[in-house]
Amino acid sequence: MAGKSGLGAARAPNTLGLLKNHEADWMLQRTLAYMNVNAAEIGEVRTIARRIDERDPDSWPSVWSEVAALVEAHGDDALAAGDLVAARQAFLRASNYFRAGEYGCVPSHPTFEELWERSVAAFRKAAVLFEPPVEAIEVPFEGARLPGYFWRPDDTDTQRPTLMVAGGNDDTIEEDFCIIGPAAVARGYNFFTFSYPGHRNAVHTDPSQVMRPDYEVPFAAALDVLQELPGVDERIALMGFSGGGYVAPRVAMHDPRIVAVIANNPMIDYARVAAALLGPMVDRVPARLLRWVIRRKLARDPLIRAYMEYGLWTAGYQDISLHDWLTDPEAQAHWARFTIADDLERITCPALSLVGAGEGQEMLDQTREYHEGIASPRKRMHVFTLEEDGSYDHCMLDNHSRMQQVTFAWLDEVLTSLEPARAMAHR
């Protein structure tokens, strides 16, 4: 996902109110949002909220992991007793809670790798209990084997459209599954996601797989894998969440195998997002005091610190501080390459743009610029509001059901009506 309200950007201002720190409370809400796929429960999350000491940076990963381990044990008991439904649900919740715990760790934290590994392991215990099972796949790419998942409505070879998902920079492919995987399969779509360079699972799997602007290259490798999977025809739509709102349009510009693209929300210029994110702090501070102010801010806000250090890690700058990254001309020049603003007219396939009204002005601006700039003859933009949609947060994390409804209403119209041969011609 993107944008920390504590540093001046892009997440809806109102959350659950269970924790005093906005970032922590927002993450609590984000984790609870997966109740709709049985990957969270109110009682467990409220228990976690009551136990967290917001002043202790180790409290967040410790409490989440303790509850996750307990829930995973419940799943093991259910599995041993033959209750596969309870086991699957418990493993999903454990995966979600381990993921939330890892989110609060800086990459140097002693449990950072362990919590990610336990989150993946718990999810994969759940995956084999679905009917049909969720298949773990790998995308060979530049010496790495990037992890992913493929799921379909049944185990026949019936040809179906496929929703391919590019997650956000700070989520996991297991979280991407929860966001929209079951919703896609329930509507007759295949679901496919993989962890691209710079994405959380990819960098955990291979630390050399850091962010890069030319995402059409790894996605070409992923599409090669996808096209060989059973039941996949030429109707491939690509949806990007948060940072994936840069990735998906970039891929659609270059790879004609994408016949429809959905950006939630479009990010056409990462440098502008970073400026909106950090500007409210940096712009008010004299240069001679900036290092001290950043250190003080991050020391007082453990989850912001974890997010920022994680971001540097995935971008390949794990050995420098946030201050040094901000003031290093070479680092900033590299970051400036993450833009599609001058090439929007290259997107010609059907395109849907989604954004929450509470995400901040920069996100709204980039969404509108994207929608107006692309050359797609068939395009739509939807701004989610509390009044009309019951949602206004980043990536509609406050109302997945409404986001899914809007997405698939559009996608059904433009994609599932295409026969495979027509889809080929449309490309």
Secondary structure, 3 states (H helix, E strand, C coil): CCCCHHHCCCCCCCCCCCCCCHHHHHHHHHHHHHHHHCCCCHHHHHHHHHHCCCCCCCHHHHHHHHHHHHHHHHHHHHHHHCCHHHHHHHHHHHHHHHHHHHHCCCCCCCCHHHHHHHHHHHHHHHHCCCCCCCEEEEEEECCEEEEEEEECCCCCCCCEEEEEEECCCCCCHHHHHHHHHHHHHHCCCEEEEECCCCCHHHHHHCCCCCCCCCCHHHHHHHHHHHHCCCCEEEEEEEEEECCHHHHHHHHHHHCCCEEEEEEECCCCEHHHHHHHHHHHHHCCCCHHHHHHHHHHHHHHCHHHHHHHHHHHHHCCCCCCCHHHHHHCHHHHHHHCCCECCCCHHHCCCCEEEEEECCCCHHHHHHHHHHHHHCCCCCEEEEEECHHHHCCCCHHHCCCHHHHHHHHHHHHHHHHHCCCHHHHHHHC
